[in-house]
Amino acid sequence: MLHHVEIYVSDLDRAIAFWTPFMERLGYEAERWSAGINYLASEQDPYICLLEAPAQYAAAGYHRRRVGLNHLALRARSRQLVDELRDWVKASGYTLLYDERYPYATAPDYYALYCEDPDRIKLEVVAPDPA
């Protein structure tokens, strides 16, 4: 079972300004520590950790089409929450992906939001299937 995902960011404070409200809306709690921040849903679930990359590596930047992480996909409790997250991303000036086809950008019955964090790390938030 997955324990955690650790992600280097170019500027930790700038990343926290995006990730904390984003993850809190999904039910994660932010836990700041000396070198980074963790986002936890519960003690048993995998968590996401952000660390600031050393300057010599941060300068190269991130691109999801290079070898490594393509994107993170997270579950939302409802379609309404996906919509609220989309509104927050848009109002906050962050990048929405495939927005012209929202909420079914990749499949007819797949309700999801796609966006990028300040380092252009792609995030996907998937709504549960309607009951």
N, C-alpha and C positions, 0 to 999 in steps of 0.2 A: 504494500500500500504506500502511496506517495506520502512523504513526511512534510516536505516544504519545497518551495521554489524560491530561489534567490536571484534577484535581478539587480544588475548594476545600472545606475542612472548617472547622467552627467552632472546634475545639480540636485542634491538631496532635498533641499528646501523647496525648490520649484516642483519636484516630483511629489513631495508631501502635499503641496497645495492642490494638486490634482487628485492623487490617489486616496487621501484620507476621506474627503467627502464622497468620492465615488464608491469606495469600499464600505463606508459606513451605511450608505443607502442600501447596499446588498446584505447588510447584517453583520459585517466584520467589525471588530474592535481594533483600534490602532494601539500599538504598544511600542513607544519610542525607547530606544536604548542608545548607548554611547556612540555606536558607529552606524546606526541605521534605524529602521522601523519595521515592525512586523504587523501584518494584518491577519487576525485570527477570528474564525467563526466560533470555534469551541476548542477545548483542550485536546480533543480526539481528532479533529479534522486537520488536513494539511493547511499550512499557512503560507503566505507570501511575504518575503523579506526583501526590502530595498536597501541597497548600500550605494554610497557614492563611489564611482569608478575612479581609480587613480588618474590624474590629469593626462598623463601620456597615452592612456587608452581611451579616455572619454573624447578626446579630440577627433578620433576617427568616426565617431557617431554610430548609431544603430541603424540597421536596415533589415527588415524581416525576410528579405529574399536571399540574404547571405546565409551561410551555414550557421545553424543555431536556432534559437527560438523564433517561430513564425508568429504565433500569437497565443494569448491566454483566453480561454473560453470559460465564462462563469455563469452559474445558474441564478436566475431571478425567481422570486416567489410568485410573480404574476406578470401579466402583460402590462398592467397599469404601472408597475415598477419599472419595466423596460421603457415605457413611454416617459415616465418622470425622469429617468436617467438621461434619456435622449434630450429632453428639454433642458436639463442642467448642463450637459455637455455643450449644447448649442449656445445657451445663454452665457456660459463662462468663456466662450471663445475658443474652445478646443475643437479639434478636427473630427467631424463625422465622416465616416466612410460609407459609400454606397447609399447616401441619404435619399437620393432621387428614387430609390426602389424600396425605401423603408416602409413597413417592417419586414417585408418578404424578399430581401435582397438576394438570397442564395437559393431559396426553394419556396414553392407555393404555400406550404404549411409550416414553415420554419420561421417563427416570430423572433427576431433578434435585432440587436443594436450592434453596430460596429463603429469603433472610434479609435483614436490614437491618443496616447499620453504625450507630455511635452517632448519626450525623446523619440516620438513616432512609434512607440511600441503599440502594436495593434491589440485591442481588447474587444472581445465579443461577449455580449450578455444575452443569454437565451431564456425565453419565457417557457414555462411549462405548457404542455399540450392542453388545450381546453378539455374539460371533463365532459 
